[in-house]
């Protein structure tokens, strides 16, 4: 990666809400199996933690939502609800993820270092909050009355305010 490149203040990671308890305890760990670490991405994903700039969040959210529908007929009940995390940019550890950048059409990186829980915020549909402020009640915002995901542009969890403090 070009050393002259400016890194964003925050970078983002999309995961399932059922992972938040573990992330709260252990942080984001590149050794954990991620939501997209299967199939064709398995070899590429092993031992890596993936992050993206804000322009990539929509793409990765959509991919994680598709995996949720593949893994469960009841994603809300099973906690397969995509959520967006943000962390301060850690440029000294971030390496360009060429495949992710190409797929998302947005800058993506990977790290082989963990990120501590106290450095991670989650979008609750209205604001960025620390992990310990998350409630599974927030998950319901992503679903309609029939139990299907609402369209992404209407889903509060899928539309973080990147300018919010």
Backbone as a printed PyTorch tensor [residue, N CA C, xyz], in Angstrom:
tensor([[[  0.8490,  -1.1810,   0.0000],
         [  0.0000,   0.0000,   0.0000],
         [  0.8880,   1.2350,   0.0000]],

        [[  0.5400,   2.2110,  -0.7600],
         [  1.3030,   3.4420,  -0.8860],
         [  1.3320,   4.1720,   0.4520]],

        [[  2.5490,   4.4910,   0.9220],
         [  2.6790,   5.1450,   2.2210],
         [  2.0880,   6.5480,   2.2260]],

        [[  1.9120,   7.1490,   1.0450],
         [  1.3430,   8.4860,   0.9640],
         [ -0.1790,   8.4770,   1.0950]],

        [[ -0.7910,   7.3030,   0.9710],
         [ -2.2530,   7.2200,   1.0030],
         [ -2.8030,   7.6350,   2.3710]],

        [[ -3.8560,   8.4230,   2.3510],
         [ -4.5050,   8.8290,   3.5910],
         [ -5.4260,   7.7180,   4.0650]],

        [[ -5.3660,   7.4090,   5.3220],
         [ -6.2580,   6.4150,   5.8960],
         [ -7.4280,   7.1330,   6.5410]],

        [[ -8.6130,   6.5240,   6.4930],
         [ -9.7700,   7.1500,   7.1450],
         [ -9.6160,   7.1210,   8.6660]],

        [[-10.3460,   7.9800,   9.3340],
         [-10.3290,   8.0120,  10.7920],
         [-10.8730,   6.7030,  11.3680]],

        [[-11.9600,   6.2040,  10.7520],
         [-12.5640,   4.9430,  11.1740],
         [-12.6130,   3.9840,   9.9970]],

        [[-12.5580,   2.7010,  10.3140],
         [-12.7960,   1.6460,   9.3410],
         [-13.8950,   0.7580,   9.9100]],

        [[-14.5020,  -0.0590,   9.0530],
         [-15.7420,  -0.7470,   9.4100],
         [-15.6330,  -2.2460,   9.1660]],

        [[-16.4040,  -2.9870,   9.9480],
         [-16.4530,  -4.4370,   9.8630],
         [-17.9130,  -4.8450,  10.0240]],

        [[-18.3820,  -5.7680,   9.2020],
         [-19.7670,  -6.2370,   9.2970],
         [-19.7320,  -7.6810,   9.7920]],

        [[-20.5600,  -7.9610,  10.7900],
         [-20.6330,  -9.3010,  11.3710],
         [-22.0740,  -9.5680,  11.7940]],

        [[-22.3080, -10.7090,  12.4150],
         [-23.6330, -11.0450,  12.9360],
         [-23.7690, -10.5860,  14.3850]],

        [[-24.9650, -10.2010,  14.7660],
         [-25.1920,  -9.7820,  16.1550],
         [-24.9170, -10.9180,  17.1370]],

        [[-25.0760, -12.1750,  16.7060],
         [-24.8040, -13.2760,  17.6360],
         [-23.3120, -13.4380,  17.9350]],

        [[-22.4680, -12.6640,  17.2630],
         [-21.0310, -12.6700,  17.5570],
         [-20.6310, -11.6040,  18.5730]],

        [[-21.5460, -10.6950,  18.8990],
         [-21.1710,  -9.5380,  19.7110],
         [-20.7460,  -9.9000,  21.1270]],

        [[-21.3510, -10.9200,  21.7380],
         [-20.9220, -11.3130,  23.0860],
         [-19.4710, -11.7610,  23.0850]],

        [[-19.0990, -12.5610,  22.0990],
         [-17.7180, -13.0180,  21.9950],
         [-16.7690, -11.8540,  21.7000]],

        [[-17.1870, -10.9560,  20.8020],
         [-16.3640,  -9.7960,  20.4750],
         [-16.2110,  -8.9040,  21.7030]],

        [[-17.2790,  -8.7800,  22.5020],
         [-17.2260,  -7.9890,  23.7240],
         [-16.1990,  -8.5770,  24.6980]],

        [[-16.0780,  -9.8790,  24.6990],
         [-15.1520, -10.5460,  25.6130],
         [-13.7250, -10.5920,  25.0650]],

        [[-13.5740, -10.8960,  23.7740],
         [-12.2470, -11.1550,  23.2180],
         [-11.7850, -10.1400,  22.1790]],

        [[-12.6710,  -9.2430,  21.7550],
         [-12.3320,  -8.3060,  20.6970],
         [-12.5340,  -8.9310,  19.3300]],

        [[-12.1310,  -8.2070,  18.3070],
         [-12.1650,  -8.7450,  16.9490],
         [-10.8660,  -9.5100,  16.7470]],

        [[-11.0080, -10.7750,  16.4650],
         [ -9.8660, -11.6730,  16.4240],
         [ -9.7190, -12.2530,  15.0240]],

        [[ -8.5750, -12.1020,  14.3840],
         [ -8.4080, -12.6410,  13.0330],
         [ -8.4310, -14.1690,  12.9880]],

        [[ -8.3140, -14.8250,  14.1140],
         [ -8.3570, -16.2890,  14.1330],
         [ -9.7780, -16.8260,  14.1900]],

        [[-10.7340, -15.9660,  14.5230],
         [-12.1380, -16.3960,  14.5710],
         [-12.6540, -16.5820,  13.1580]],

        [[-13.5940, -17.4930,  12.9930],
         [-14.1700, -17.6610,  11.6520],
         [-15.2070, -16.5650,  11.4480]],

        [[-15.0650, -15.8270,  10.3780],
         [-15.9430, -14.7060,  10.1060],
         [-17.1940, -15.1200,   9.3630]],

        [[-18.1000, -14.1850,   9.2420],
         [-19.3770, -14.4320,   8.5720],
         [-19.1890, -14.8490,   7.1230]],

        [[-18.1250, -14.3820,   6.4900],
         [-17.9120, -14.6840,   5.0750],
         [-16.7350, -15.6340,   4.8590]],

        [[-16.2340, -16.2320,   5.9080],
         [-15.0590, -17.0880,   5.8140],
         [-15.3530, -18.5060,   5.3800]],

        [[-16.2470, -18.6900,   4.4170],
         [-16.5880, -20.0040,   3.8960],
         [-16.4920, -19.9820,   2.3730]],

        [[-16.6350, -21.1490,   1.8070],
         [-16.6500, -21.2420,   0.3450],
         [-15.3710, -20.7170,  -0.2620]],

        [[-15.5030, -19.9310,  -1.3290],
         [-14.3610, -19.4120,  -2.0580],
         [-13.4900, -18.4650,  -1.2590]],

        [[-14.0430, -17.8760,  -0.1840],
         [-13.2660, -16.9460,   0.6390],
         [-12.4800, -17.6570,   1.7450]],

        [[-12.7200, -18.9410,   1.9840],
         [-12.1260, -19.6310,   3.1270],
         [-10.6030, -19.5440,   3.1400]],

        [[ -9.9640, -19.8620,   2.0460],
         [ -8.5060, -19.8110,   2.0010],
         [ -7.9770, -18.4010,   2.1540]],

        [[ -8.6680, -17.4550,   1.5630],
         [ -8.2680, -16.0500,   1.6210],
         [ -8.4930, -15.4780,   3.0200]],

        [[ -9.4710, -15.9920,   3.7400],
         [ -9.8950, -15.4110,   5.0080],
         [ -9.1270, -15.9090,   6.2230]],

        [[ -8.5930, -17.1040,   6.1530],
         [ -7.9810, -17.7270,   7.3360],
         [ -6.9230, -16.8210,   7.9740]],

        [[ -7.1080, -16.5380,   9.2710],
         [ -6.1500, -15.7420,  10.0290],
         [ -6.1780, -14.2550,   9.7330]],

        [[ -7.2520, -13.7890,   9.1130],
         [ -7.3500, -12.3780,   8.7600],
         [ -8.6420, -11.7680,   9.2820]],

        [[ -8.5470, -10.5240,   9.6500],
         [ -9.6830,  -9.7130,  10.0740],
         [ -9.8880,  -8.6630,   8.9970]],

        [[-11.0990,  -8.5500,   8.4670],
         [-11.3580,  -7.6820,   7.3250],
         [-12.0670,  -6.3920,   7.7210]],

        [[-11.6280,  -5.3050,   7.0940],
         [-12.1530,  -3.9710,   7.3600],
         [-12.3740,  -3.2710,   6.0250]],

        [[-13.2430,  -2.2860,   6.0250],
         [-13.5100,  -1.5340,   4.8030],
         [-13.7260,  -0.0640,   5.1300]],

        [[-13.5810,   0.7650,   4.0950],
         [-13.9440,   2.1660,   4.2390],
         [-15.4680,   2.2600,   4.2120]],

        [[-16.0140,   3.4240,   4.5400],
         [-17.4660,   3.5550,   4.6250],
         [-18.1600,   3.2200,   3.3120]],

        [[-17.5400,   3.4830,   2.1720],
         [-18.1720,   3.1800,   0.8840],
         [-18.3510,   1.6860,   0.6530]],

        [[-17.6670,   0.8550,   1.3970],
         [-17.7890,  -0.5920,   1.2450],
         [-18.8060,  -1.2340,   2.1670]],

        [[-19.3230,  -0.4870,   3.1340],
         [-20.2320,  -1.0660,   4.1300],
         [-21.4820,  -1.6550,   3.4770]],

        [[-22.0910,  -0.9480,   2.5480],
         [-23.3060,  -1.4650,   1.9000],
         [-23.0550,  -2.8190,   1.2460]],

        [[-21.9580,  -2.9400,   0.5150],
         [-21.6340,  -4.1910,  -0.1630],
         [-21.4830,  -5.3390,   0.8430]],

        [[-20.6850,  -5.1150,   1.8840],
         [-20.4220,  -6.1980,   2.8430],
         [-21.6600,  -6.5050,   3.6820]],

        [[-22.4640,  -5.4890,   3.9910],
         [-23.7100,  -5.7360,   4.7220],
         [-24.6080,  -6.6610,   3.9070]],

        [[-24.7350,  -6.3600,   2.6360],
         [-25.5720,  -7.1820,   1.7530],
         [-25.0570,  -8.6240,   1.6910]],

        [[-23.7400,  -8.7940,   1.6440],
         [-23.1680, -10.1480,   1.5930],
         [-23.4360, -10.9150,   2.8920]],

        [[-23.2740, -10.2410,   4.0150],
         [-23.5150, -10.9060,   5.3070],
         [-24.9980, -11.2410,   5.4520]],

        [[-25.8740, -10.3670,   4.9880],
         [-27.3120, -10.6500,   5.0220],
         [-27.6400, -11.8840,   4.1730]],

        [[-27.0210, -12.0100,   3.0170],
         [-27.2470, -13.1840,   2.1670],
         [-26.7890, -14.4620,   2.8740]],

        [[-25.6640, -14.4040,   3.5570],
         [-25.1810, -15.5640,   4.3100],
         [-26.1700, -15.8930,   5.4340]],

        [[-26.7210, -14.8750,   6.0970],
         [-27.7020, -15.1020,   7.1620],
         [-28.8920, -15.8790,   6.6280]],

        [[-29.3720, -15.4950,   5.4660],
         [-30.5060, -16.2080,   4.8720],
         [-30.1460, -17.6310,   4.4750]],

        [[-28.9000, -17.8700,   4.1150],
         [-28.4460, -19.2240,   3.7890],
         [-28.3060, -20.0960,   5.0330]],

        [[-27.8710, -19.4850,   6.1350],
         [-27.6030, -20.2420,   7.3540],
         [-28.8480, -20.5510,   8.1770]],

        [[-29.8850, -19.7430,   8.0180],
         [-31.0320, -19.8840,   8.9130],
         [-32.3400, -19.5120,   8.2210]],

        [[-33.3770, -20.2660,   8.5500],
         [-34.7240, -19.9070,   8.1210],
         [-35.3300, -18.8650,   9.0570]],

        [[-34.7020, -18.6730,  10.2230],
         [-35.1710, -17.7080,  11.2160],
         [-33.9850, -16.8770,  11.7060]],

        [[-33.4340, -16.0100,  10.8390],
         [-32.2270, -15.2810,  11.2260],
         [-32.3970, -14.4040,  12.4650]],

        [[-33.5660, -13.8300,  12.6890],
         [-33.7660, -13.0150,  13.8880],
         [-33.6540, -13.8790,  15.1360]],

        [[-34.3570, -14.9930,  15.1730],
         [-34.3220, -15.8760,  16.3420],
         [-32.9300, -16.4580,  16.5720]],

        [[-32.1950, -16.6910,  15.4820],
         [-30.8730, -17.3090,  15.5900],
         [-29.7330, -16.2940,  15.7300]],

        [[-30.0690, -15.0080,  15.7100],
         [-29.0420, -13.9790,  15.8740],
         [-28.1940, -13.7360,  14.6400]],

        [[-28.6650, -14.1770,  13.4990],
         [-27.9410, -13.9230,  12.2520],
         [-28.3860, -12.5850,  11.6610]],

        [[-28.1760, -11.5500,  12.4380],
         [-28.5580, -10.2050,  12.0420],
         [-27.2680,  -9.4260,  11.7700]],

        [[-27.0720,  -8.9650,  10.5340],
         [-25.8600,  -8.1940,  10.2460],
         [-25.8360,  -6.8910,  11.0440]],

        [[-24.6680,  -6.5890,  11.5860],
         [-24.4480,  -5.3300,  12.2930],
         [-23.1200,  -4.7440,  11.8200]],

        [[-23.0390,  -3.4330,  11.8950],
         [-21.8480,  -2.7140,  11.4560],
         [-21.0590,  -2.2680,  12.6800]],

        [[-19.7850,  -2.6050,  12.6780],
         [-18.8730,  -2.1740,  13.7270],
         [-17.9310,  -1.1280,  13.1450]],

        [[-17.4660,  -0.2200,  13.9950],
         [-16.4150,   0.6920,  13.5530],
         [-15.3030,   0.6910,  14.5810]],

        [[-14.1050,   0.8660,  14.0700],
         [-12.9110,   0.9180,  14.9070],
         [-12.0130,   2.0310,  14.3800]],

        [[-11.1910,   2.5950,  15.2460],
         [-10.2240,   3.5820,  14.7450],
         [ -9.2900,   2.9090,  13.7420]],

        [[ -8.9380,   3.6340,  12.7130],
         [ -8.0250,   3.1100,  11.7080],
         [ -6.6960,   2.7370,  12.3650]],

        [[ -6.1990,   1.5650,  12.0460],
         [ -4.9290,   1.0590,  12.6030],
         [ -3.9630,   0.8380,  11.4500]],

        [[ -3.6190,   1.9220,  10.7640],
         [ -2.8770,   1.7920,   9.5180],
         [ -1.5680,   1.0250,   9.6390]],

        [[ -0.9590,   1.0160,  10.8240],
         [  0.3060,   0.2930,  10.9580],
         [  0.1070,  -1.2180,  10.8200]],

        [[ -1.1210,  -1.7040,  10.9900],
         [ -1.3970,  -3.1410,  10.8730],
         [ -2.2260,  -3.5040,   9.6360]],

        [[ -2.7940,  -2.5040,   8.9730],
         [ -3.7090,  -2.7700,   7.8640],
         [ -2.9490,  -2.9900,   6.5570]],

        [[ -3.3260,  -4.0560,   5.8620],
         [ -2.7520,  -4.3560,   4.5560],
         [ -3.8900,  -4.3790,   3.5460]],

        [[ -3.6180,  -3.8930,   2.3470],
         [ -4.6750,  -3.8390,   1.3410],
         [ -5.1930,  -5.2350,   1.0290]],

        [[ -6.5020,  -5.3580,   0.9950],
         [ -7.1730,  -6.5890,   0.5760],
         [ -7.6070,  -6.3670,  -0.8690]],

        [[ -6.7720,  -6.8000,  -1.7930],
         [ -7.0520,  -6.5500,  -3.2070],
         [ -8.3610,  -7.2020,  -3.6480]],

        [[ -8.6150,  -8.4380,  -3.1980],
         [ -9.8540,  -9.1200,  -3.5870],
         [-11.0720,  -8.3920,  -3.0240]],

        [[-11.0050,  -8.0010,  -1.7620],
         [-12.1180,  -7.2820,  -1.1420],
         [-12.3510,  -5.9210,  -1.7670]],

        [[-11.2760,  -5.2280,  -2.0740],
         [-11.3910,  -3.9240,  -2.7240],
         [-12.0480,  -4.0710,  -4.0870]],

        [[-11.6460,  -5.0870,  -4.8320],
         [-12.2250,  -5.3300,  -6.1500],
         [-13.6980,  -5.7170,  -6.0400]],

        [[-14.0220,  -6.6250,  -5.1170],
         [-15.4040,  -7.0790,  -4.9550],
         [-16.3310,  -5.9450,  -4.5360]],

        [[-15.9010,  -5.1630,  -3.5480],
         [-16.7530,  -4.1100,  -2.9790],
         [-16.6970,  -2.8090,  -3.7710]],

        [[-15.7210,  -2.7040,  -4.6560],
         [-15.4930,  -1.4600,  -5.3600],
         [-15.2870,  -0.3230,  -4.3610]],

        [[-14.6260,  -0.6610,  -3.2630],
         [-14.3090,   0.2770,  -2.1890],
         [-13.0710,  -0.2550,  -1.4740]],

        [[-12.2710,   0.6390,  -0.9520],
         [-11.0300,   0.2340,  -0.2950],
         [-11.3250,  -0.7240,   0.8590]],

        [[-10.6360,  -1.8320,   0.8570],
         [-10.7700,  -2.8350,   1.9180],
         [ -9.3790,  -3.2490,   2.3680]],

        [[ -9.2970,  -3.6610,   3.6040],
         [ -8.0250,  -4.0700,   4.2040],
         [ -8.2270,  -5.3460,   5.0020]],

        [[ -7.1190,  -5.9650,   5.3520],
         [ -7.1410,  -7.0390,   6.3350],
         [ -6.0340,  -6.7890,   7.3430]],

        [[ -6.2060,  -7.4060,   8.4930],
         [ -5.2050,  -7.3380,   9.5650],
         [ -5.0040,  -8.7420,  10.1040]],

        [[ -3.8440,  -8.9720,  10.6660],
         [ -3.5840, -10.2250,  11.3600],
         [ -3.4560,  -9.9750,  12.8610]],

        [[ -3.7760,  -8.7710,  13.2920],
         [ -3.7710,  -8.3870,  14.7110],
         [ -5.2110,  -8.2750,  15.2020]],

        [[ -5.3950,  -8.5250,  16.4860],
         [ -6.7120,  -8.3720,  17.1100],
         [ -6.9820,  -6.9020,  17.4260]],

        [[ -8.2600,  -6.5980,  17.6010],
         [ -8.6820,  -5.2690,  18.0380],
         [ -9.4080,  -5.4420,  19.3640]],

        [[ -8.9710,  -4.7190,  20.3580],
         [ -9.5230,  -4.8270,  21.7110],
         [-10.9760,  -4.3640,  21.7590]],

        [[-11.7860,  -4.9890,  22.6290],
         [-13.2160,  -4.6430,  22.7190],
         [-13.4870,  -3.1680,  22.9990]],

        [[-12.6400,  -2.5240,  23.8050],
         [-12.9070,  -1.1210,  24.1480],
         [-12.6090,  -0.1530,  23.0010]],

        [[-12.1300,  -0.6650,  21.8700],
         [-11.8890,   0.1630,  20.6900],
         [-13.0040,   0.0110,  19.6510]],

        [[-14.0180,  -0.7990,  19.9520],
         [-15.0330,  -1.1690,  18.9720],
         [-16.3830,  -0.5460,  19.3340]],

        [[-17.0090,   0.0750,  18.3480],
         [-18.3670,   0.5860,  18.4960],
         [-19.2690,  -0.1480,  17.5190]],

        [[-20.5520,  -0.2040,  17.8500],
         [-21.5390,  -0.8580,  16.9890],
         [-22.6620,   0.1460,  16.7040]],

        [[-23.1800,   0.1020,  15.4730],
         [-24.2880,   0.9800,  15.0780],
         [-25.5890,   0.3370,  15.5380]],

        [[-26.3690,   1.0360,  16.3780],
         [-27.5990,   0.4610,  16.9300],
         [-28.8640,   0.9030,  16.1780]],

        [[-28.6840,   1.5400,  15.0430],
         [-29.8180,   2.0250,  14.2610],
         [-30.0480,   3.5120,  14.4240]],

        [[-29.4550,   4.0850,  15.4820],
         [-29.5800,   5.5170,  15.7260],
         [-28.2480,   6.1950,  16.0070]],

        [[-27.3360,   5.4600,  16.6290],
         [-26.0510,   6.0550,  17.0020],
         [-24.9960,   4.9640,  17.1770]],

        [[-23.7510,   5.3940,  17.2060],
         [-22.6500,   4.4810,  17.5030],
         [-22.5740,   4.3210,  19.0190]],

        [[-22.5490,   3.0860,  19.4880],
         [-22.4720,   2.8060,  20.9230],
         [-21.3660,   1.7870,  21.1700]],

        [[-20.8860,   1.7590,  22.3890],
         [-19.8960,   0.7530,  22.7660],
         [-20.5870,  -0.6150,  22.7940]],

        [[-19.8150,  -1.6570,  22.6300],
         [-20.3700,  -3.0140,  22.5570],
         [-21.2580,  -3.3620,  23.7410]],

        [[-20.8570,  -2.9430,  24.9490],
         [-21.6440,  -3.3150,  26.1290],
         [-22.9770,  -2.5760,  26.2080]],

        [[-23.2130,  -1.6280,  25.3000],
         [-24.4940,  -0.9290,  25.2410],
         [-25.4500,  -1.5630,  24.2330]],

        [[-24.9980,  -2.5800,  23.5390],
         [-25.8310,  -3.2680,  22.5460],
         [-26.8920,  -4.1050,  23.2420]],

        [[-28.0780,  -4.1350,  22.6650],
         [-29.1570,  -4.9920,  23.1360],
         [-29.6870,  -5.7810,  21.9480]],

        [[-30.0150,  -7.0370,  22.1650],
         [-30.5730,  -7.8330,  21.0750],
         [-31.9100,  -7.2630,  20.5940]],

        [[-32.5150,  -6.3830,  21.3760],
         [-33.7440,  -5.7170,  20.9380],
         [-33.5140,  -4.9080,  19.6620]],

        [[-32.2990,  -4.4330,  19.4650],
         [-31.9900,  -3.6690,  18.2570],
         [-32.1300,  -4.5210,  16.9990]],

        [[-31.9190,  -5.8230,  17.1260],
         [-31.9820,  -6.7330,  15.9770],
         [-33.3070,  -6.6200,  15.2200]],

        [[-34.3830,  -6.4050,  15.9490],
         [-35.7220,  -6.4050,  15.3440],
         [-35.9070,  -5.3340,  14.2810]],

        [[-35.1010,  -4.2650,  14.3260],
         [-35.2130,  -3.1830,  13.3450],
         [-34.9360,  -3.6560,  11.9220]],

        [[-34.2080,  -4.7450,  11.7950],
         [-33.7950,  -5.2380,  10.4800],
         [-34.8610,  -6.1020,   9.8080]],

        [[-35.9980,  -6.3220,  10.4750],
         [-37.0020,  -7.2640,   9.9780],
         [-38.3750,  -6.6170,   9.8740]],

        [[-39.1800,  -7.1440,   8.9490],
         [-40.5670,  -6.7050,   8.8480],
         [-41.4350,  -7.6050,   9.7300]],

        [[-42.7130,  -7.3630,   9.7330],
         [-43.6220,  -8.1210,  10.5990],
         [-43.6990,  -9.6070,  10.2470]],

        [[-43.3630,  -9.9500,   9.0110],
         [-43.3930, -11.3510,   8.5850],
         [-42.0810, -12.0790,   8.8930]],

        [[-41.1080, -11.3740,   9.4600],
         [-39.8410, -11.9960,   9.8260],
         [-38.7890, -12.0130,   8.7360]],

        [[-39.0120, -11.2250,   7.6680],
         [-38.0310, -11.1200,   6.5900],
         [-37.2340,  -9.8280,   6.7580]],

        [[-35.9930,  -9.8530,   6.2730],
         [-35.1990,  -8.6280,   6.3000],
         [-35.9230,  -7.5340,   5.5310]],

        [[-35.9430,  -6.3250,   6.0870],
         [-36.4860,  -5.1870,   5.3530],
         [-35.4580,  -4.7950,   4.3050]],

        [[-35.9080,  -4.0820,   3.2700],
         [-34.9710,  -3.6400,   2.2490],
         [-33.8600,  -2.8300,   2.8930]],

        [[-32.6670,  -3.0530,   2.3910],
         [-31.4880,  -2.4580,   3.0060],
         [-31.5970,  -0.9470,   3.1720]],

        [[-32.1690,  -0.2510,   2.1960],
         [-32.2570,   1.2060,   2.3100],
         [-33.2480,   1.6500,   3.3830]],

        [[-34.0830,   0.7210,   3.8830],
         [-35.0430,   1.0270,   4.9450],
         [-34.6240,   0.4400,   6.2910]],

        [[-33.5030,  -0.2480,   6.3110],
         [-33.0350,  -0.9280,   7.5020],
         [-32.1150,  -0.0040,   8.2980]],

        [[-32.5340,   0.4240,   9.4980],
         [-31.6940,   1.3200,  10.2910],
         [-30.3150,   0.7330,  10.6210]],

        [[-30.2240,  -0.5890,  10.7820],
         [-28.9370,  -1.1960,  11.1080],
         [-27.9770,  -1.1830,   9.9240]],

        [[-28.5210,  -1.1160,   8.7150],
         [-27.7100,  -1.1530,   7.4970],
         [-27.2880,   0.2450,   7.0470]],

        [[-27.7420,   1.2610,   7.7430],
         [-27.4990,   2.6360,   7.2900],
         [-26.8800,   3.4960,   8.3790]],

        [[-25.6500,   3.2090,   8.7390],
         [-25.0160,   4.0030,   9.7990],
         [-24.8120,   5.4590,   9.3890]],

        [[-24.8410,   6.3130,  10.3780],
         [-24.4910,   7.7180,  10.1910],
         [-22.9920,   7.8030,  10.4060]],

        [[-22.2480,   7.9080,   9.3070],
         [-20.8000,   7.8910,   9.3970],
         [-20.2430,   9.1660,  10.0140]],

        [[-21.0620,  10.1770,  10.1380],
         [-20.6130,  11.4360,  10.7350],
         [-20.9310,  11.5110,  12.2280]],

        [[-21.7350,  10.5520,  12.7260],
         [-22.1550,  10.5980,  14.1380],
         [-20.9680,  10.3640,  15.0680]],

        [[-20.9940,  11.0140,  16.1830],
         [-19.9300,  10.8330,  17.1910],
         [-20.1600,   9.5960,  18.0070]]])
